[in-house]
Amino acid sequence: MRISIIFIFLALLNQAVYSDSSENIEVVNFKKIDERLAVDFIEKVNARLEWSHDNQKIFTTFQESPNLCYFAIQDTNIVGYMILRKEGQEQHLHVSYIAADIQGLGIGTILMHKAFCKNRKLGKSILTLHHKPENASARKFYEKIAEIEQVRYQYEYFGPGLSSRMTYYMY
C-alpha cells in the first residue's frame, strides 16, 4: 500500500497530522482521546508482545501526567503510542509502540519530535530511553532521530540479555 505522507505542523494546536487522500493519522495527547480505548489498546499490545511494562504504572502516568502520553490515531483506531515519564531531572521515554502495518511512515519520528518538544518546553536537557540491544533497527532509528533533532547522544550497551540505553543531550 503506497501512502504519501504530508507533515503539517499545527503550532497553535501542537499536533501533527499525516494525510493523503485516503488516510489520516493524527497524533494527540491523552486528554483528547477516550480513556477506555487507550487502556484497552495498551493492554492488548503489552499482552501480545509479552512486554514487561507495568500496565498500572502506565495508567497512573495517564492520570498524573496526561500531557506526557501521546497516541497516533487512524480514523477512530489507536495505531501507536508513546509515554514519557519524569525521572528526577531527566525525562524518560518509558514505552512506545507503532502498529507493524504502519511502521516506516514517519509516525515514530513525529512521536519522538513530540518528546523533544515536550522536553524543551519543560526545561529538561536530557531525554533517555531503553531498547533491546539485538534490535538493530531501533538503534538505527534512534541515531537518526538525534541527527534530525540536532542533539548529541550517548549509546550504552549493558550486556547480553540486558537493555541498551540511548541518552540525548539537548544543549
N, C-alpha and C positions, 0 to 999 in steps of 0.2 A: 504494500500500500504506500503510495507516494503522498507525502504530506509536505507541503511547503509551509514554512513557519515564518511568521512575521512577528517580530517583537515590538510591542507598543508599550512603552513605559508611561504609565499614567501617574505623574508626580503627585497630583492632588489626592488621588485615591491610594497611592502607594501600593499598586498591584500591577501585575503583568498579565497580558492576555496574548495567547498564541492562537493564531487562527488561519484557516484557509476557507475556501467556500463551503467545505463540508463539515469541519470540526472546529470546536472551540475548546481550549483548555485555559482555565483561569486559576491563578494562584491567589489564595485568600488566607487570612489568619483564622484561628479557631472561632473567634467571635461571630464570624459570618457564615457558619455552617451549622447544620443540625448536629447537636452533640451526640445523639444516639448513633447516627450514621458514622461519625468519626470513631467512636468507641468500637462499633461492630467491625469496621474496616480494619482497625489496628489489631483487634483480637484475632481476626481471620488471618491476617498477614503473619503475625507472630506465631500462630499455631502451625500454619502451613510451612513456614521456613524454620520452625523449631529454634527461633532465636531465644536467647536467654534474657531478653529485656523484661523487666518487671512491669507488667501492664498497670499495676496500681500506681507506680511511680510516674508513668506516662500520664495517667488520668489525673493525678494530683497536679502535675505541671499544667494541664488544661485549666484547672480551676485557679491555680495560683498565678500563672503567667500565660494567659491566653494569647498574648501578643508575641510569644516565642514559639508558637505552634503554627505551621503553615501547611496547607493542603492544596494539592493540584486536583481540580475538578474538571471532568469532561462530561458535557451535557449535565446530568444530575448525579453522576457517579464520581466517587473519590478514586483517583488512579495513582496517587502518590502523597507522601507527606514528609515533613522534616520537623524535628523537635529540638529546640535549643534548651540548654539548662545552664543556669548560673553556677559557677564553681569558684567561689572566692572572687578574685579579681579577674578571672577568666570567664569566657563564655565557652561552653562545650556543645558541639553538635552531638546530641545524645543518640539520635537514631534518624535514619532517612530511608525511604523506600520509593521506588518508581516501578509501576507495573511493567513486566517484561515486554509487552507488546508496544509500549510507547517509549522505551529507553532509546537514547540516541537522538531524540528530537529537541534537546535543549532544555528540557524541564528541570533536570538536575542542576544545570548551570544557573537557571533562574532562581531555584531554591537556594543554592549556595550564595548567589548575589544578595538575596534577601537576608541571609545570615550575616554577610559582611556589612550590609547597610544597617541592620539592627545593632550589630556590634559597635559600629561607628557612632550611631545615634546614642547608645548607652555610654559612650566614652570608654569602651573596652578596647585594649590594644592587642589582645591575644584571643585567638579562636582555636580550639583544639578539637580533634576527632580521632576515633579509633576505627580500624578496619582489620580484616583478616589479612595477614601478610601474603597468603597464597593468592589473594585476589589482585592480580597484577593490573587488571583494567581499572579497578578502583584507585590504585596508587597513581596510575597514569592520569586519570580524570582529576584527582585532587592536585596533582602537579600542574595540570593545565589551568585549573582554577586560580592557582597562585599567580600564574602568568597573566591571565585575564584581569584579575583584581589588582595586579601590580603590587603584590606583597611578598615579603620574604617568608620562607617556610623552612622547617626542620623536620626531617623524617627519622623516626626511631623504630628500630626493629628489636623486639624483646625476646625473640627465640621461637623455636618450633612449638606450635600449638597455642601460642600466645598472640595477643593482638599487636598491631603496629600503631604508632601514633604519629599524626601529622599535626604540627603546630604552626599556625600562621601568625606572623608579626606585622601589625598594621601601623608602623611608624617610620 
